Amino acid sequence: MVSHTTSVLERLARSALLPVCALSGVVVVSGFFFPAIVGSVVSGRGWLVLSLLFFGTGLAYLALLPVDRSDGDDGPGAPYLLRVRHLSWRNWVGGFLVRQDPLTFGVPVVVLAGFFTAHLLAPARVGTAVTVARDILFRQFDWLFLGAMFLSVGYAFFLLVGPWGSIRLGGPDADPDYTYPTYFAMVFTAGIAAGIVFWGPAESLFHYGSPPPTSGVAPHSPAAAVVALTYASFHWGVSAWSAYLVVGLPIAYFTHQHGAPLRVSTILTPFLGVDGLDGPLAKLVDVLAIFATIGGVATSVAFVGEQFLAGINFQWGVTFGSTGALLFVAGLVLIYSISAESGVQRGIRRIAGVNLALFALFALLLVLVGPRGYVFDASTAALGRYAADFASMSLTPDVAWAADWTVWNWSWWFSWAPFAGLFLAALSKGRRVRTVVFTGVVATAAASVCWHLLFGGTALALQRSGRVDVLAAIDAAGGTEAVAGFPILAALPLSRLLLFCFLALIVVFIVTSADTSTLVVSILATERGVAPTTGSIVFWGILQGLVAGAVLLVGGGESLQVAAVLTGGPFAVLSLVALVGLTLAFRRHERDRERERPTLVGRMRAAGRRQSRRDD
């Protein structure tokens, strides 16, 4: 429910945002394409302020536009599951406090405050403790992550081709709340964050310089380039996205089919029952989900801030200290908080669409101006190796390289699975299980892999030809991956346009994950059956920003990131529990209708027989 005061404020905000966006956009675009002229007018930190104004006001204006009731994405399901109760600003505080669950709200806040206090008082001890915990988990329990992820992929494949794939979430007559392009855009952009922009140009280069020992190839060799693209695709492909599915699909099934609440703990419904989801075990799962989400997204905001500032420095030669980084984080907080508060129907949906369009445009530009021949040949070889060696890459334990890369990545994806999976579940009403699997694993993985092959292949081609020494640029920057993309793009035709789109992607990708995580955490921290209010959205949005700011000022970013990633261990176990529970539920509730549901293979055979009869 939107109050009259809120509507008036939104209209006033829109009327102010549009001219600011237009004016700042003219200056920023001119600064990119005519730096000699505009550089005499704007210099120093002004470029950061103008860039934030341009991107921020544009996205905020888009989020605050009223909903067009004539479009197909205004279904009733989303407001029920992901609705925000819009209150006037006078009721923000009161409406927020009385609706919070004491445990799921209080425990994560106390834990985060305690972490930074401990890091401030004894940073070395905290860093050592986190490192020891990481080494124990990733090296002694690597089999857990590798096994859980491999089983997740296998289960996804079974659902894709088996009879359970025909189950329609919400019942046989349920209709999807969103058109398919919108559905895909929101699932993809929420789950990938800016990590795809951060690591796209960098990961293949690292594997090229230091390939896995089990590959048997020499560093910096042609074979190492193929191996590098193979492992980058592997770490961002079907395995990674399966982690989201095995958490999200059980939530979707029990929420839409059996009336369970939209909570991460809903995966325990077969064992606790719907009424048992208010117990301590369920609360613990939701607390872990909130901590993992806040820790993971906040550190991503901080690291992406460093990447954006590196781009500003690369383009205009402006060096920023902590003040510039904090200014960038504050701008991001304002953008994604407005988007989250506006709801799924407005900000989250629209910005996801802009993100996907910009993503496709940038990829198309790379295809047009990049080394297409090398990228095609290397990508073809990498995909062939990916398919042939998938099992061995998935199940190779006891190697330090695998612990530092593969196991780390699997834990990272599992730690993000609670919020990304819950969002996938909320959006999937009216979709068949097979469609959810295809979208959440196959389509999203295809987009991720194509990006890494394209951007990583371009980086390798330039590195191998000697046109750009990206590895040397990374070393000169202290080993940070944030700088990797800029010298690559600068060496290509249309470099200024590519750099501009790249910076825009950095902002939009992190916004599409941060606004979703803010909404999801607000739902988890609010009492069951009550919609989060504007005050809740603002609180959790600001808290994510404060954590990101603390990372930049106090330090501890890597320690907090590792601590958040370590929650991937419990969620790897919970994913297996969720699959067992979902299988039991399918067999219990869907068994009588299994014979009526053809498998994907059966449908293909039936279509083939019909085609044969027509030909005859």
WOHUDA-V121162 format. One line per field, one symbol per residue. ss: DSSP state (H for helix, E for strand, C for the rest). phi: phi as a letter, one per 30 degrees, with the letter a starting at -180 (. if undefined). psi: psi as a letter, one per 40 degrees, with the letter a starting at -180 (. if undefined). Layout:
ss=???
phi=???
psi=???
This chain:
ss=CCCHHHHHHHHHHHHHHHHHHHHHHHHHHHHHHCHHHHCCCCCCCHHHHHHHHHHHHHHHHHHHCCCCCCCCCCCHHHHHHHCEECCCHHHHHHHHHCCECHHHHHHHHHHHHHHHHHHHHCHHHHHHHHHHHHHHHHHHCHHHHHHHHHHHHHHHHHHHHCHHHHCECCCCCCCCCCCHHHHHHHHHHHHHCCHHHHHHCCHHHHHHHCCCHHHCCCCCCHHHHHHHHHHHHHHCCHHHHHHHHHHHHHHHHHHHHHCCCCCHHHHHHHHHCHHHHHCHHHHHHHHHHHHHHHHHHHHHHHHHHHHHHHHHHHHHCCCCCHHHHHHHHHHHHHHHHHHHHHCHHHHHHHHHHHHHHHHHHHHHHHHHHCCHHHHHHHHHHHHHHHHHCHHHHHCCCCCHHHHHHHHHHHHHHHHHHHHHHHHHHHHCCCCEHHHHHHHHHHHHHHHHHHHHHHHHHHHHHHHHHCCCCHHHHHHHCCCCHHHHHHHHHHCCCCHHHHHHHHHHHHHHHHHHHHHHHHHHHHHHHECCCCCEEHHHHHHHHHHHHHHHHHHHHCCCHHHHHHHHHHHHHHHHHHHHHHHHHHHHHHHHHCHHHCCCCCCHHHHHHHHHHHHHHHHC
phi=.cddddddddddddddddddddddddddddddcbddddddccaidedddddddddddddddddcddddddddccdddddddbdcddcdddceddddddcddedddddddddddddddddddbddddddddddddddddccbdddddddddddddddddddcddddddcdjjdcdcddbddedededdddddchdddddcedcdddddddbddeddicdeicedddddddddddddbcddeddddddcddeddddddcbidddbddddcedcciddddcddddddddddddddddddddddddddeddddddddddbiccccdddddddddddedddddddddjddcddddddddedddedddddddddcddedddddddddddddeddceddddbcchbdddddcddedddddddddedddddedddceicdedddddddbddddddddedddddddddddddddidbcdddddddciiddddddddddddcdhdddddddddddeddddddddddddddddddddeeicddceddddddddddddddddddcdjidddddddddddddeddddddddddddddddddccddcdddcddddddddddddddddddd
psi=hhidddddddddddddddddddddddddddddegdddddedhiaeddddddddddddddddddeiihheeieffiedddddfihhhiiddeddddddeeihddddddddddddddddddddgddddddddddddddddddfdddddddddddddddddddeideeehhheidehiieiidddddddddddedaeddddededdddddddgihdedfiiifidddddddddddddeeaddddddddedddddddddddeeiigidedeeddddiddeeeiddddddddddddddddddddddddddddddddddddefhhiaddddddddddddddddddddeiddcddddddddddddddddddddddeigdddddddddddddddddedddddfhafhdddddcddddddddddeddddddddddeeheiidddddddeddddddddddddddddddddddddeedhgdddddddeeehededddddddeiifddddddddddddddddddddddddddddddeiihehiiidddddddddddddddddddddaeddddddddddedddddddddddddddddddddeeddeddehiidddddddddddddddd.
